[in-house]
Amino acid sequence: MHSDSDDPMLADVLRALEAAPALGNRDAYLAFVRGHGEAALWKGLAPEHLTASTFVFSPDGAQVLLCFHRKGGFWVQVGGHLEREDATLADAALREAREESGLEDLALATPSITDLDRHELAGAFKCRAHWDIGFTAVAEPSARIVVSEESRDVRWFPIDSLPGGLAPGCARRIEAARQVLR
């Protein structure tokens, strides 16, 4: 177990949040991470913690990749918990995107955070809330997709024809994350 002072992920998260564009709730995120330290990072240390996600778009921004989350029962961007093997927050987001989609060739559109969304959890979730930090990436829609055990389905959708059953706020988050492609 790392102490807060020598946890490289904690330092990276704080640096990434401080460098992030002035997203609406960035200050709340900084306060949460500073106040909880390592417990804010790792699943199982507290009922609320960070997650890292990736909004994956086609190179032209006309399509978005979504997964149908098995526990949540909704369509959402790919993402999940940070792991101690992740070197950085962005690495965690890309690892999760690769694990949940099977896409190998993913590139971040920007190294900056593009989305912050804290959401309460219920039902099959053991955590009380996720403080999700989102990045934007690009991949070719023709690339092979693999559905992970955490999802029921993974597929590309036209931006102007998103599926019913989206996670709350997901359409707004997709549009905001897509802005970096312009």
C-alpha positions in Angstrom: 0.0 0.0 0.0 1.4 3.4 -1.0 1.2 6.4 1.2 -0.5 9.4 -0.3 2.8 11.3 -0.6 4.5 8.7 -2.8 1.6 7.6 -5.0 2.5 8.6 -8.5 -1.1 8.3 -9.7 -2.3 10.7 -7.1 0.3 13.3 -8.3 -0.8 12.7 -11.9 -4.5 13.0 -11.2 -3.9 16.3 -9.4 -1.7 17.6 -12.2 -4.3 16.6 -14.9 -7.1 18.2 -13.0 -5.2 21.4 -12.4 -4.3 21.5 -16.1 -7.8 20.7 -17.3 -9.9 23.4 -19.0 -12.2 25.1 -16.6 -14.8 22.3 -16.6 -17.8 23.1 -14.4 -17.1 20.9 -11.4 -13.2 20.8 -11.6 -12.8 22.6 -8.2 -15.1 20.0 -6.6 -12.9 17.2 -8.1 -9.7 18.9 -6.8 -11.2 19.2 -3.4 -12.4 15.6 -3.4 -9.0 14.2 -4.4 -7.0 16.5 -2.1 -9.3 15.7 0.8 -9.4 11.9 0.3 -5.9 11.3 -1.1 -5.3 7.7 -2.1 -8.9 6.7 -1.0 -10.2 8.8 -3.9 -8.3 6.7 -6.4 -8.7 3.0 -5.8 -11.8 0.9 -5.7 -12.6 -0.6 -2.4 -10.9 2.1 -0.2 -14.0 4.3 0.1 -17.6 4.3 -1.2 -16.8 7.0 -3.7 -13.8 7.1 -6.0 -12.5 8.2 -9.4 -13.1 6.3 -12.6 -11.5 7.0 -16.0 -13.5 6.9 -19.2 -13.0 7.5 -22.9 -15.4 9.0 -25.4 -14.3 7.2 -28.6 -15.2 9.0 -31.9 -14.7 8.2 -35.6 -12.0 10.4 -37.1 -14.6 12.7 -38.6 -16.5 12.9 -35.3 -19.7 11.6 -37.0 -19.9 8.4 -34.9 -19.4 7.5 -31.2 -18.6 4.1 -29.7 -20.8 3.1 -26.8 -21.1 0.0 -24.7 -24.3 -1.4 -23.1 -23.2 -1.6 -19.5 -24.2 -5.0 -18.0 -24.6 -3.7 -14.4 -26.1 -0.4 -15.2 -28.4 -1.5 -18.0 -27.7 1.5 -20.1 -25.6 2.8 -23.1 -22.5 4.7 -22.0 -18.9 5.5 -23.0 -16.2 2.9 -22.2 -14.4 3.3 -18.9 -13.8 2.0 -15.5 -11.7 1.9 -12.3 -8.1 3.0 -12.1 -5.6 0.1 -11.5 -2.2 0.3 -9.8 -0.5 -0.7 -12.9 -1.7 2.4 -14.8 1.1 5.0 -15.1 -1.3 7.9 -15.6 -4.9 8.8 -15.5 -5.0 9.0 -19.3 -3.4 5.5 -19.5 -6.2 4.2 -17.2 -8.8 5.7 -19.6 -7.2 4.2 -22.7 -6.6 0.8 -21.0 -10.3 0.7 -20.0 -11.3 1.7 -23.5 -9.2 -1.1 -25.0 -10.4 -3.7 -22.5 -14.1 -2.8 -23.0 -14.1 -2.5 -26.8 -11.2 -4.6 -28.1 -9.9 -1.6 -30.1 -6.2 -1.7 -30.1 -5.5 1.4 -32.2 -6.8 4.3 -30.1 -5.3 7.7 -29.9 -6.2 10.5 -27.6 -7.5 13.6 -29.4 -6.0 15.7 -26.7 -4.0 14.9 -23.5 -6.4 17.1 -21.5 -9.4 16.0 -19.6 -12.6 16.6 -21.6 -15.3 15.6 -19.2 -16.0 15.5 -15.5 -19.2 13.8 -14.2 -19.9 12.6 -10.7 -22.8 10.2 -10.6 -24.6 8.3 -7.8 -24.8 4.5 -8.2 -27.4 2.0 -7.1 -28.6 -1.5 -7.9 -25.8 -4.0 -8.7 -23.1 -1.5 -7.9 -21.1 -1.8 -4.7 -19.8 1.8 -4.9 -22.0 4.7 -3.9 -20.7 7.2 -6.5 -18.1 7.5 -9.3 -16.2 10.7 -9.9 -15.7 10.0 -13.6 -12.9 11.7 -15.5 -13.3 11.5 -19.3 -10.9 11.8 -22.2 -11.6 11.9 -25.9 -10.1 9.5 -28.4 -10.3 8.6 -32.0 -10.5 5.2 -33.7 -11.6 3.8 -37.0 -15.1 2.4 -37.0 -14.0 -0.4 -39.3 -11.7 -1.8 -36.6 -12.7 -5.1 -35.0 -14.7 -4.7 -31.8 -14.8 -7.2 -28.9 -17.5 -7.1 -26.2 -16.1 -7.6 -22.7 -17.8 -9.4 -19.9 -18.7 -6.0 -18.4 -20.9 -5.2 -21.3 -23.8 -6.7 -23.2 -22.9 -5.0 -26.4 -20.5 -2.5 -27.9 -21.2 -0.6 -31.1 -20.8 2.6 -33.1 -23.7 5.0 -33.4 -24.2 8.1 -35.6 -24.0 11.2 -33.4 -27.4 12.3 -34.8 -29.0 8.9 -34.0 -27.9 7.9 -30.4 -29.7 4.9 -29.0 -32.5 5.0 -26.4 -31.5 3.9 -23.0 -28.5 6.2 -22.6 -27.1 6.7 -19.1 -28.4 10.0 -17.6 -26.5 13.0 -19.0 -24.6 10.9 -21.6 -25.9 12.7 -24.7 -24.7 16.0 -23.2 -21.4 14.5 -22.2 -20.8 13.0 -25.7 -21.4 16.4 -27.4 -19.1 18.2 -25.0 -16.3 15.6 -25.4 -16.8 15.8 -29.2 -16.0 19.5 -29.2 -12.2 18.9 -29.0 -12.4 17.3 -32.5 -13.4 20.6 -34.0 
